[in-house]
Amino acid sequence: MKKHILFVDDEPNVLAGLRRSLRTQRAEWQMAFCDGARDALELIDQTHFDAVVTDMRMPGMDGGELLNRLAEKHPDTVRIVLSGHSDQETIMRSVGPAHQYLNKPCEVDVLKRVLARAFSLRELLGSEKIKSLISGMQSLPSMPALYMEMMQLLADPNVSVRQVGDLIEQDPAMTAKTLQLVNSAFFGLGRHVSSPHDAASLLGLDILKSLVLSIGIFSQYDDIRFPVKGFSIEALWRHCSRVGGLARQMAEAEGVAKQMAQDCLLAGLLHDIGKLILAVNLPAEYQQMLDAVAAEPDQADAIEQAAFGTSHGAVGAYLFGLWGLPESVVEAVAFHNHPGQQREVVFGVLSLVHVASGLVNQASQVKSLANAIDLEYLAAVGKEERLESWATLLDEADP
């Protein structure tokens, strides 16, 4: 079935260029083009669109208002900003309702890839149950504004570590959380880090970017007003921090490429976000599930599946896929509890995040080792003999 995509821009030459360059997609996509947000809203009310790609600055109703209306009325539609304006105000206005932000001029192949990936993610993870579940949620976390600003900054090849540090220091809460994490034993820096500038210098901008993204998501909620008894956002953050740090350490011990180690950190930091999304949006159902899990802790995954028809991993991965996070990270989030479900069983980010999560859960007495780690999967990827060595990394970080 063809995907329906709407492109919105007040510049006729931009629309003409898109129409011309995307002509080869007509066999797969049914495309419509509007030169204004109000006309686009009327069309959206008449036709279901799988994705809307819009400019931000337009006369009358701008792209930000269009996306907000779209998020309210059609939350299951993929929402992408394609704009030539990268100033802070424009980014801030699009942060909540937009799934991704692309800069003009944008290579057509990049746009095709972003849309195709969003659609394929729905095929991979998007059972009707997940789609309807996420579509009805009113409080999905938005991509943190600071992260989007950092992405804009890092797009400049001449950006300095000091500029990135200055950006993070604008947010005291972000600064505190970042320094708390980089001074933990998992990073083993051998010295106390007291500023984001030092963190950027010692860890590198890619790792700092991962921290900003994960901390920014967690900081959108707090324990004080949280509706689910026995669910602590702070405890979830501590768990995810430990898993991310341990997965990165394990990756480095295996001598993998630097990018893979960084992806392990990010996937570990984000792997349980689906729990937060479910608890915030479906508190009564989540409370019932927690009560059932308290009686049978080793059946937590099965109880969750029965309660929601899906897993917290799939819910988190669906959102991160829409945001355009790396495929290895999305896969690790999706299958961290059941790695054997990945399409191709190979050693990678998923393997390390699965084991790191299992070791942390076992150490916290959340699960027994037999239920925490899939030993059959570990043998299939040729890493069963490394488990004991990896476990010592956690012991050393938690003296």
Protein Blocks (a to p, Z undefined) as FASTA:
>chain_A
ZZddddddfbfklmmmmmmmmmmmmmmpccdddfbfklmmmmmmmpccfbdcddfbdghj
afklmmmmmmmmmmmbccddddfbfcfklmmmmmmmpmbdcdddddfklmmmmmmmmmmm
mmmmmcfklmmmmmmpcbbccddfklmmmmmmmmpmkbcfklmmmmmmmpmklmmmmmmm
mmpmklonopacfbfklmmmmnopklmmmmmmmmmmmmmpcfklpcbghiafklmmmmmm
mmmmmmmmmmmmnopafklmmmmmmmmmmmmmmmmmmmmmmmmlmmmmmmmmmmmmmlmm
mmmmmmnopafklmmmmmmmmnopafklmmmmmmmmmmmlpmbdcddfklmmmmmmmmmm
mmnomacfklmpcfklmmmnopmmmmmmmmmmmmmmmZZ
